[in-house]
Amino acid sequence: KYTTFSIFYYWINSLGQKTSIYSKLESVTIPPGEEHKTATVSYKHIIRPLENTSSTGTYYCNVKWNDTQKMGNGVFVLARGTGYVETSYGWEVLITFTVLLAALSIAATALLLWKRK
């Protein structure tokens, strides 16, 4: 009864629209002596490179037997236009710190000269 089933991959975007990605009919053979035991079979599905940022959403897998269906928890995928860009503030911090020290040095020198008069 459970040896033939269908696997469906789909995603739901941020607007709640469901889009089918892939489906496959599977038929597995049960070895002798294993007929009334629970078995787990893993299936991998690779999603092709995401075309654009509208591919953001939650991706699901659903398996259907004759009268039963099981759905996975889903995996959220955030597609970005440029990918991950690490921000570096090294130069900005160094320049800001140098300008601040220079301003304080000028102010201190001006105060010393003013006090001397």
Secondary structure as a PSIPRED ss2 file (coil, helix, strand):
# PSIPRED VFORMAT (PSIPRED V4.0)

   1 K C   1.000  0.000  0.000
   2 Y C   1.000  0.000  0.000
   3 T C   1.000  0.000  0.000
   4 T E   0.000  0.000  1.000
   5 F E   0.000  0.000  1.000
   6 S E   0.000  0.000  1.000
   7 I E   0.000  0.000  1.000
   8 F E   0.000  0.000  1.000
   9 Y E   0.000  0.000  1.000
  10 Y E   0.000  0.000  1.000
  11 W E   0.000  0.000  1.000
  12 I E   0.000  0.000  1.000
  13 N C   1.000  0.000  0.000
  14 S C   1.000  0.000  0.000
  15 L C   1.000  0.000  0.000
  16 G C   1.000  0.000  0.000
  17 Q C   1.000  0.000  0.000
  18 K E   0.000  0.000  1.000
  19 T E   0.000  0.000  1.000
  20 S E   0.000  0.000  1.000
  21 I E   0.000  0.000  1.000
  22 Y E   0.000  0.000  1.000
  23 S E   0.000  0.000  1.000
  24 K E   0.000  0.000  1.000
  25 L E   0.000  0.000  1.000
  26 E E   0.000  0.000  1.000
  27 S E   0.000  0.000  1.000
  28 V C   1.000  0.000  0.000
  29 T C   1.000  0.000  0.000
  30 I C   1.000  0.000  0.000
  31 P C   1.000  0.000  0.000
  32 P C   1.000  0.000  0.000
  33 G C   1.000  0.000  0.000
  34 E C   1.000  0.000  0.000
  35 E C   1.000  0.000  0.000
  36 H C   1.000  0.000  0.000
  37 K C   1.000  0.000  0.000
  38 T C   1.000  0.000  0.000
  39 A C   1.000  0.000  0.000
  40 T C   1.000  0.000  0.000
  41 V C   1.000  0.000  0.000
  42 S C   1.000  0.000  0.000
  43 Y C   1.000  0.000  0.000
  44 K C   1.000  0.000  0.000
  45 H C   1.000  0.000  0.000
  46 I C   1.000  0.000  0.000
  47 I C   1.000  0.000  0.000
  48 R C   1.000  0.000  0.000
  49 P C   1.000  0.000  0.000
  50 L C   1.000  0.000  0.000
  51 E C   1.000  0.000  0.000
  52 N C   1.000  0.000  0.000
  53 T H   0.000  1.000  0.000
  54 S H   0.000  1.000  0.000
  55 S H   0.000  1.000  0.000
  56 T C   1.000  0.000  0.000
  57 G E   0.000  0.000  1.000
  58 T E   0.000  0.000  1.000
  59 Y E   0.000  0.000  1.000
  60 Y E   0.000  0.000  1.000
  61 C E   0.000  0.000  1.000
  62 N E   0.000  0.000  1.000
  63 V E   0.000  0.000  1.000
  64 K E   0.000  0.000  1.000
  65 W C   1.000  0.000  0.000
  66 N C   1.000  0.000  0.000
  67 D C   1.000  0.000  0.000
  68 T C   1.000  0.000  0.000
  69 Q E   0.000  0.000  1.000
  70 K E   0.000  0.000  1.000
  71 M E   0.000  0.000  1.000
  72 G C   1.000  0.000  0.000
  73 N C   1.000  0.000  0.000
  74 G C   1.000  0.000  0.000
  75 V E   0.000  0.000  1.000
  76 F E   0.000  0.000  1.000
  77 V E   0.000  0.000  1.000
  78 L C   1.000  0.000  0.000
  79 A C   1.000  0.000  0.000
  80 R C   1.000  0.000  0.000
  81 G C   1.000  0.000  0.000
  82 T C   1.000  0.000  0.000
  83 G C   1.000  0.000  0.000
  84 Y C   1.000  0.000  0.000
  85 V C   1.000  0.000  0.000
  86 E C   1.000  0.000  0.000
  87 T C   1.000  0.000  0.000
  88 S C   1.000  0.000  0.000
  89 Y C   1.000  0.000  0.000
  90 G H   0.000  1.000  0.000
  91 W H   0.000  1.000  0.000
  92 E H   0.000  1.000  0.000
  93 V H   0.000  1.000  0.000
  94 L H   0.000  1.000  0.000
  95 I H   0.000  1.000  0.000
  96 T H   0.000  1.000  0.000
  97 F H   0.000  1.000  0.000
  98 T H   0.000  1.000  0.000
  99 V H   0.000  1.000  0.000
 100 L H   0.000  1.000  0.000
 101 L H   0.000  1.000  0.000
 102 A H   0.000  1.000  0.000
 103 A H   0.000  1.000  0.000
 104 L H   0.000  1.000  0.000
 105 S H   0.000  1.000  0.000
 106 I H   0.000  1.000  0.000
 107 A H   0.000  1.000  0.000
 108 A H   0.000  1.000  0.000
 109 T H   0.000  1.000  0.000
 110 A H   0.000  1.000  0.000
 111 L H   0.000  1.000  0.000
 112 L H   0.000  1.000  0.000
 113 L H   0.000  1.000  0.000
 114 W H   0.000  1.000  0.000
 115 K H   0.000  1.000  0.000
 116 R H   0.000  1.000  0.000
 117 K C   1.000  0.000  0.000
